[in-house]
Amino acid sequence: MEIFENKIIKMEIIDEIMHATYKRGMKIELEDAKNIVDERLKMLNGRVLPSIVFDGGVVSLDKAARDYFSSVEGTQGIKCVAIVQSSMFSKMLVNFFLKITKPKLKVKAFDDSNEAIAWLHSQKVNL
């Protein structure tokens, strides 16, 4: 199993889906976003996979990081994204992110991880 972990995130590839779990209390800035994407691309090694993101309690994501994550460069290696929301604040942050950044790939928010994974598997067929 391929795994990367640092103070902000844990990423692993399970069943051809990139799992990304953000750690509690994180404030993500542009440099953090760039490091996360660099590590993701190393793990993917040329592959393009669907991704599931678990918000463990990110408290802020600055504008530069949001813009980068939704850019062509920031979405490299990702087919589509399911975001599993963990709190009311998380729901507000995800909805704000989706409305403001208008990502160029399919992104859908879920309250349940099983529903999110089922959606990602359905997207493997449709992409």
Wavefront OBJ file of the C-alpha trace (Angstrom):
o trace
v 0.000 0.000 0.000
v 1.285 3.462 -0.882
v 1.146 5.968 1.995
v 2.381 9.511 2.626
v 1.887 11.370 5.892
v 3.005 14.711 7.282
v 1.720 17.193 9.906
v -1.204 18.255 7.669
v -2.416 15.221 5.756
v -2.300 11.468 5.355
v -2.656 10.152 1.791
v -2.976 6.537 0.721
v -4.111 4.675 -2.368
v -6.721 2.027 -1.586
v -8.568 0.102 -4.298
v -7.404 2.590 -6.970
v -8.820 5.562 -5.032
v -6.602 8.266 -3.535
v -7.656 8.718 0.122
v -6.647 12.035 1.682
v -7.326 12.718 5.362
v -6.626 16.200 6.693
v -5.599 16.422 10.319
v -7.517 18.334 12.979
v -6.898 22.040 13.451
v -4.917 22.628 10.266
v -4.520 26.037 8.634
v -3.566 25.443 5.009
v -1.638 28.042 3.045
v -0.332 28.056 -0.538
v 3.014 26.427 0.282
v 1.202 23.612 2.116
v -1.117 23.096 -0.877
v 1.848 22.904 -3.271
v 3.621 20.365 -1.047
v 0.464 18.225 -0.837
v 0.067 18.205 -4.632
v 3.783 17.403 -5.137
v 3.565 14.423 -2.775
v 0.313 13.261 -4.377
v 1.904 13.312 -7.829
v 4.874 11.291 -6.555
v 2.487 8.688 -5.148
v 0.385 8.546 -8.304
v 3.462 8.094 -10.500
v 1.632 9.103 -13.685
v -1.723 7.565 -12.783
v -4.972 9.546 -12.710
v -7.359 8.357 -9.977
v -10.557 9.422 -8.243
v -9.989 10.898 -4.791
v -11.857 10.902 -1.504
v -11.060 13.704 0.941
v -11.818 13.400 4.643
v -11.861 16.692 6.468
v -10.532 15.946 9.909
v -11.073 19.503 11.049
v -9.306 22.004 8.797
v -9.872 25.426 10.351
v -8.790 27.566 7.409
v -7.750 27.414 3.783
v -6.363 30.697 2.488
v -7.418 32.107 -0.900
v -4.112 31.283 -2.597
v -4.367 27.633 -1.434
v -8.025 27.407 -2.549
v -7.156 28.810 -5.972
v -4.204 26.438 -6.318
v -6.188 23.337 -5.290
v -8.816 24.147 -7.946
v -6.312 25.027 -10.707
v -5.165 22.759 -13.534
v -1.839 22.319 -11.741
v -3.496 21.618 -8.392
v -5.858 18.955 -9.766
v -3.222 16.962 -11.655
v -3.636 13.224 -11.229
v -7.216 13.494 -9.984
v -10.265 12.365 -12.023
v -12.942 13.475 -9.568
v -13.265 14.231 -5.854
v -15.690 13.153 -3.140
v -15.414 15.263 0.012
v -16.630 13.712 3.253
v -17.740 16.468 5.599
v -17.179 15.964 9.306
v -18.892 18.979 10.899
v -21.195 21.908 10.272
v -18.151 24.165 9.835
v -16.729 21.682 7.356
v -19.981 21.745 5.376
v -19.882 25.537 5.240
v -16.212 25.526 4.181
v -16.793 22.911 1.461
v -19.860 24.696 0.087
v -17.984 28.007 0.089
v -15.002 26.385 -1.659
v -17.189 24.849 -4.369
v -19.120 28.068 -5.030
v -16.099 30.359 -5.069
v -13.488 28.271 -6.896
v -15.687 26.414 -9.415
v -13.364 23.380 -9.803
v -12.730 22.088 -13.314
v -13.448 18.470 -12.394
v -16.382 16.721 -10.752
v -16.542 17.398 -7.019
v -19.336 16.212 -4.754
v -19.786 16.532 -0.988
v -21.068 13.702 1.204
v -21.909 13.109 4.857
v -21.314 9.359 4.523
v -18.012 7.817 3.361
v -19.690 4.690 1.943
v -21.875 6.832 -0.310
v -18.810 8.835 -1.347
v -16.848 5.702 -2.293
v -19.831 4.270 -4.195
v -20.063 7.539 -6.167
v -16.321 7.423 -6.935
v -16.613 3.837 -8.196
v -19.498 4.915 -10.452
v -17.320 7.738 -11.790
v -14.544 5.278 -12.748
v -16.972 3.864 -15.300
v -18.220 7.281 -16.495
v -14.829 8.970 -16.902
l 1 2 3 4 5 6 7 8 9 10 11 12 13 14 15 16 17 18 19 20 21 22 23 24 25 26 27 28 29 30 31 32 33 34 35 36 37 38 39 40 41 42 43 44 45 46 47 48 49 50 51 52 53 54 55 56 57 58 59 60 61 62 63 64 65 66 67 68 69 70 71 72 73 74 75 76 77 78 79 80 81 82 83 84 85 86 87 88 89 90 91 92 93 94 95 96 97 98 99 100 101 102 103 104 105 106 107 108 109 110 111 112 113 114 115 116 117 118 119 120 121 122 123 124 125 126 127
